[in-house]
Amino acid sequence: MKNTFVSGNACGGDFSRPLAQWAAKVAPTVVFAILSMALVANAQAETVFVTLEKDNALAVVDPIAGKLIKTVEIGQRPRGIIISPDNKFLYVAVSDDDTIKIIDAETLKEVGRLPSGEDPETFALNPAGDRLCVSNEDDSLVTVIDLKHKKVVKQIKVGVEPEGIATSPDKLWVASASETTNMVHWIDAKTHAIVENTLVDPRPRALGFTADSQQLWVTSEMAGTLMILDVKTKQLVKTIKFDVQGLTADKIQPVGVVIDKDRKRGYVALGPANRVAVINAQTFEVEKYLLVGQRVWNLAFSPDQKRLYTTNGASNDISLIDLDTQTVTKSVGVGTYPWGVAVKP
């Protein structure tokens, strides 16, 4: 007898066509769901790099899982850290080695060094990603480094103890803050000449341009203030005085500052106040203070700006802040004296 195959059940019902129709409808849905899950996972995948000043190391953190992955020896007293625009390299100021190391962001191997001058601490990358502007605190200089050729192209004499430094997104300015001179120096990004100086509150520590390059935000560690400067006029627009209930003024020492890309909110690390101030970037009102780890130094956004990461030097951890809910969701122990932070998508 010849073998035959008949679709359907014993009663002769033919399910081949309904089944095919069902598969045609469901398969795209399943595929879409799988792809969506993959895209979400990929969107959330990021790595946080933290310099550990006392451990002479770099901590690598998975912020989504909320755990430390590993630490890597990096050199003596690492502090400032930036990731390149293509996310391939980390630039790390290894202060006591008097250099800035170039680290492969995947392998975490050193691939080069930059002539940064003595005791580099903070630096800023220009928007093109081809020059690094370094604060040399002991020498009262800003050193400009050509990254392609790994050489110094200019040293600019500024005020006493320069630390905070930033480059404007519109490629026009390098702003340098001198802690002892109490000034912001406006440096033409093309000519490297100081065009103007703005007097600010005592001991300015960190600088941040808004994404539209219209404002420069400057923190004052000694005065406990944030100053908003108009980039066009180089003049003060607003001074915000921080006041945390239950804390004396000497505990409120503003340091790191970041502003979101839409200029809706800015965030300021308040040092031994153990808080991050949340500021409405339109009204300049302090909306709230977020309790984080001890002696919060620096801040960095996640690539999608849904989260904020803080380095807490005295509690040896980082705090993870959900920016949709404006709440601290987790702390992750990373090592001794975390200082700088950079994020790789």
C-alpha positions as CSV (number, residue, x, y, z in Angstrom):
1,M,0.0,0.0,0.0
2,K,1.3,3.4,-0.9
3,N,2.1,5.6,2.0
4,T,0.2,8.9,2.1
5,F,0.2,11.8,4.5
6,V,-3.1,13.6,5.1
7,S,-3.2,16.9,7.0
8,G,-5.7,17.2,9.7
9,N,-7.3,15.0,12.4
10,A,-9.0,11.6,12.3
11,C,-12.3,13.2,11.4
12,G,-10.8,14.6,8.2
13,G,-10.4,18.2,9.3
14,D,-7.7,20.1,7.4
15,F,-5.6,22.2,9.8
16,S,-2.8,22.9,7.4
17,R,-4.2,26.2,6.2
18,P,-5.3,27.6,9.6
19,L,-1.9,26.6,11.1
20,A,0.0,28.3,8.3
21,Q,-2.1,31.4,8.7
22,W,-1.6,31.3,12.5
23,A,2.2,30.9,12.0
24,A,2.3,33.8,9.5
25,K,0.6,36.0,12.0
26,V,2.5,34.9,15.2
27,A,6.0,34.5,13.8
28,P,6.5,38.2,13.1
29,T,5.2,39.1,16.5
30,V,7.6,36.6,18.1
31,V,10.5,37.9,16.1
32,F,9.6,41.5,16.9
33,A,9.4,40.6,20.6
34,I,12.8,38.9,20.5
35,L,14.4,41.8,18.6
36,S,12.8,44.3,21.0
37,M,14.2,42.5,24.0
38,A,17.6,42.4,22.4
39,L,17.4,46.1,21.6
40,V,16.4,46.9,25.2
41,A,19.2,44.8,26.6
42,N,21.7,46.4,24.2
43,A,20.4,49.9,25.1
44,Q,21.0,49.2,28.8
45,A,24.4,47.7,28.3
46,E,27.0,50.1,29.6
47,T,30.2,50.2,31.6
48,V,31.2,52.7,34.3
49,F,34.9,53.3,34.8
50,V,36.0,54.8,38.1
51,T,39.5,56.0,39.1
52,L,40.6,54.9,42.6
53,E,43.0,57.4,43.9
54,K,44.3,55.4,46.9
55,D,44.3,52.0,45.2
56,N,46.2,53.2,42.1
57,A,43.6,51.4,40.1
58,L,40.7,51.6,37.7
59,A,37.4,50.1,38.8
60,V,35.1,48.6,36.2
61,V,31.4,48.5,37.1
62,D,28.3,47.0,35.5
63,P,25.7,49.6,36.6
64,I,22.7,47.6,35.3
65,A,23.5,44.6,37.4
66,G,24.8,47.0,40.1
67,K,28.1,45.2,40.7
68,L,31.8,45.7,40.5
69,I,33.3,43.6,37.6
70,K,37.0,44.0,38.3
71,T,39.7,46.5,39.2
72,V,42.9,47.0,37.1
73,E,46.1,48.6,38.2
74,I,46.6,51.9,36.4
75,G,49.4,53.9,38.0
76,Q,50.1,56.2,40.8
77,R,47.1,58.3,42.1
78,P,44.7,58.3,39.1
79,R,42.1,61.1,39.1
80,G,40.7,62.7,36.0
81,I,39.2,60.3,33.4
82,I,37.5,60.9,30.0
83,I,36.4,58.5,27.3
84,S,37.0,59.3,23.6
85,P,34.1,60.3,21.4
86,D,34.3,56.9,19.6
87,N,34.3,55.1,22.9
88,K,37.5,53.3,22.0
89,F,39.9,54.9,24.5
90,L,40.1,56.1,28.0
91,Y,42.3,59.0,29.0
92,V,43.4,58.8,32.6
93,A,45.4,61.4,34.6
94,V,47.9,59.4,36.6
95,S,48.9,62.3,38.8
96,D,52.0,61.0,40.6
97,D,53.4,59.5,37.4
98,D,53.1,63.0,35.7
99,T,51.3,61.6,32.7
100,I,48.0,60.9,31.1
101,K,47.7,57.3,30.1
102,I,45.7,56.1,27.0
103,I,43.8,52.9,27.8
104,D,42.0,50.6,25.4
105,A,38.4,50.7,26.6
106,E,37.9,47.0,25.7
107,T,41.1,45.4,26.8
108,L,42.0,47.9,29.5
109,K,45.6,47.7,28.3
110,E,47.8,50.8,28.2
111,V,48.3,51.9,24.5
112,G,50.1,55.2,25.0
113,R,51.0,58.1,27.2
114,L,50.6,61.9,26.8
115,P,53.0,64.7,27.8
116,S,50.7,66.3,30.3
117,G,53.1,68.2,32.5
118,E,53.5,67.8,36.2
119,D,50.8,66.4,38.4
120,P,47.8,66.3,36.0
121,E,44.5,66.1,37.7
122,T,41.7,67.4,35.5
123,F,41.4,67.9,31.7
124,A,38.9,68.4,29.0
125,L,38.6,66.9,25.5
126,N,37.6,69.2,22.7
127,P,34.4,68.4,20.7
128,A,36.5,67.1,17.7
129,G,38.2,64.7,20.0
130,D,41.7,65.6,18.7
131,R,43.0,67.8,21.5
132,L,43.2,67.6,25.2
133,C,43.4,70.6,27.5
134,V,45.0,69.8,30.8
135,S,45.2,71.8,34.1
136,N,48.7,71.9,35.6
137,E,47.9,73.1,39.1
138,D,51.5,73.5,40.4
139,D,52.7,75.4,37.4
140,S,49.6,77.7,36.8
141,L,49.4,76.4,33.2
142,V,46.9,74.9,30.8
143,T,48.6,72.5,28.5
144,V,47.1,71.8,25.1
145,I,48.0,68.3,23.7
146,D,47.6,67.1,20.1
147,L,46.3,63.6,20.5
148,K,47.2,62.3,17.1
149,H,50.9,63.2,17.4
150,K,51.0,63.0,21.3
151,K,52.7,66.3,21.7
152,V,52.2,69.6,23.4
153,V,51.1,72.3,21.0
154,K,50.7,75.1,23.6
155,Q,51.1,76.0,27.2
156,I,48.9,78.8,28.4
157,K,49.7,80.8,31.5
158,V,46.7,81.2,33.7
159,G,45.9,82.1,37.4
160,V,47.2,80.3,40.5
161,E,46.1,76.7,41.0
162,P,44.0,76.0,37.9
163,E,41.8,72.9,38.3
164,G,38.3,73.1,36.7
165,I,38.4,73.1,32.9
166,A,35.8,72.7,30.1
167,T,35.5,73.0,26.4
168,S,32.3,74.5,24.8
169,P,30.3,72.3,22.4
170,D,30.3,75.0,19.8
171,K,34.2,74.6,19.6
172,L,34.8,78.3,20.5
173,W,36.0,78.2,24.1
174,V,38.2,76.6,26.6
175,A,37.3,77.8,30.1
176,S,39.8,77.4,33.0
177,A,39.1,78.1,36.6
178,S,42.0,79.1,39.0
179,E,41.3,78.2,42.6
180,T,43.5,80.7,44.3
181,T,43.0,83.6,41.8
182,N,39.2,83.0,41.9
183,M,38.8,83.6,38.2
184,V,37.5,81.9,35.1
185,H,39.8,82.4,32.2
186,W,38.2,82.4,28.7
187,I,40.6,80.9,26.2
188,D,40.0,81.1,22.5
189,A,39.9,77.5,21.3
190,K,41.7,78.4,18.0
191,T,44.3,80.9,19.0
192,H,44.8,79.7,22.6
193,A,44.8,83.3,23.8
194,I,43.0,84.4,26.9
195,V,40.3,86.7,25.7
196,E,38.7,87.6,29.1
197,N,38.7,86.8,32.8
198,T,35.7,86.6,35.1
199,L,35.9,87.0,38.8
200,V,34.0,84.3,40.6
201,D,33.4,83.1,44.2
202,P,36.4,81.7,46.2
203,R,38.0,78.4,45.2
204,P,36.1,77.6,42.0
205,R,36.4,73.8,41.5
206,A,34.5,72.5,38.4
207,L,33.1,73.9,35.2
208,G,30.3,72.7,32.8
209,F,29.0,74.2,29.6
210,T,25.4,73.8,28.7
211,A,24.9,71.8,25.5
212,D,23.8,74.9,23.6
213,S,27.1,76.6,24.7
214,Q,25.1,79.6,26.1
215,Q,26.0,79.2,29.7
216,L,28.9,78.1,31.9
217,W,28.2,76.7,35.3
218,V,30.9,77.1,37.9
219,T,31.0,75.6,41.4
220,S,32.7,77.4,44.4
221,E,33.9,75.0,47.1
222,M,34.6,77.7,49.7
223,A,31.5,79.9,49.2
224,G,29.1,76.9,48.9
225,T,27.7,78.3,45.6
226,L,27.0,77.7,42.0
227,M,27.5,80.5,39.6
228,I,25.8,80.7,36.2
229,L,27.8,82.7,33.6
230,D,26.5,84.0,30.3
231,V,29.0,82.9,27.6
232,K,28.3,85.7,25.3
233,T,28.9,88.5,27.8
234,K,31.2,86.5,30.2
235,Q,29.1,88.0,33.1
236,L,27.3,86.5,36.0
237,V,23.6,85.6,35.5
238,K,22.8,84.0,38.8
239,T,24.4,82.8,42.0
240,I,22.8,79.8,43.8
241,K,23.6,79.4,47.4
242,F,23.2,75.8,48.7
243,D,21.5,75.3,52.1
244,V,21.0,71.7,53.3
245,Q,18.8,71.4,56.4
246,G,20.7,70.0,59.4
247,L,24.2,70.8,57.9
248,T,26.5,73.7,58.7
249,A,27.7,75.8,55.9
250,D,31.3,74.5,56.1
251,K,30.1,71.0,55.2
252,I,28.6,72.2,51.9
253,Q,31.5,72.2,49.4
254,P,30.3,72.1,45.7
255,V,32.6,70.3,43.4
256,G,31.5,68.3,40.3
257,V,28.8,69.7,38.0
258,V,26.9,68.4,35.0
259,I,23.9,69.7,33.0
260,D,21.6,67.5,30.9
261,K,21.5,67.9,27.1
262,D,18.0,69.5,27.1
263,R,19.0,72.0,29.8
264,K,16.2,71.0,32.0
265,R,18.2,70.1,35.1
266,G,21.8,70.4,36.4
267,Y,23.4,68.4,39.1
268,V,26.1,69.5,41.6
269,A,28.1,67.2,43.9
270,L,28.3,68.9,47.4
271,G,31.4,67.1,48.7
272,P,31.2,66.4,52.5
273,A,27.5,67.3,52.5
274,N,27.0,63.8,51.0
275,R,24.3,65.3,48.7
276,V,23.8,65.9,45.0
277,A,21.8,69.1,44.4
278,V,19.2,68.9,41.7
279,I,18.7,72.3,40.0
280,N,16.0,73.5,37.6
281,A,18.2,74.8,34.7
282,Q,15.4,77.2,33.6
283,T,14.5,78.8,36.9
284,F,17.8,78.2,38.7
285,E,15.9,76.9,41.7
286,V,17.2,74.0,43.8
287,E,14.5,71.3,43.4
288,K,15.9,68.8,45.9
289,Y,18.9,67.3,47.5
290,L,19.7,63.6,47.0
291,L,21.5,61.8,49.7
292,V,24.4,59.8,48.3
293,G,27.7,58.4,49.6
294,Q,30.3,60.2,51.7
295,R,32.2,63.1,50.2
296,V,30.8,63.0,46.7
297,W,33.3,64.3,44.2
298,N,32.3,63.8,40.5
299,L,29.4,63.0,38.3
300,A,28.7,61.4,35.0
301,F,25.5,60.7,33.0
302,S,24.6,57.4,31.4
303,P,24.7,57.7,27.5
304,D,20.9,58.0,27.4
305,Q,20.9,60.4,30.4
306,K,18.5,58.2,32.3
307,R,20.9,57.6,35.1
308,L,23.6,59.6,37.0
309,Y,26.7,58.1,38.6
310,T,28.5,59.7,41.5
311,T,32.0,59.0,43.0
312,N,31.9,59.0,46.8
313,G,35.5,59.4,48.0
314,A,35.1,58.7,51.8
315,S,32.6,55.8,51.6
316,N,34.5,54.1,48.8
317,D,31.5,53.6,46.6
318,I,29.5,55.0,43.7
319,S,25.8,56.0,43.8
320,L,23.4,55.2,41.0
321,I,20.6,57.8,40.5
322,D,17.5,57.2,38.5
323,L,16.8,60.5,36.8
324,D,13.2,59.7,35.8
325,T,12.2,59.3,39.5
326,Q,15.1,61.5,40.8
327,T,16.0,58.8,43.4
328,V,19.1,57.1,44.5
329,T,18.6,53.4,43.6
330,K,21.8,51.7,44.6
331,S,25.4,52.1,45.9
332,V,28.2,49.9,44.6
333,G,31.5,49.5,46.5
334,V,34.4,50.0,44.1
335,G,37.6,50.5,46.1
336,T,39.6,53.1,48.0
337,Y,38.9,56.8,47.3
338,P,37.0,56.8,44.0
339,W,37.5,60.1,42.3
340,G,36.8,60.3,38.5
341,V,34.1,58.6,36.5
342,A,33.5,57.9,32.8
343,V,30.8,55.9,31.1
344,K,31.0,53.7,28.0
345,P,27.8,52.6,26.1
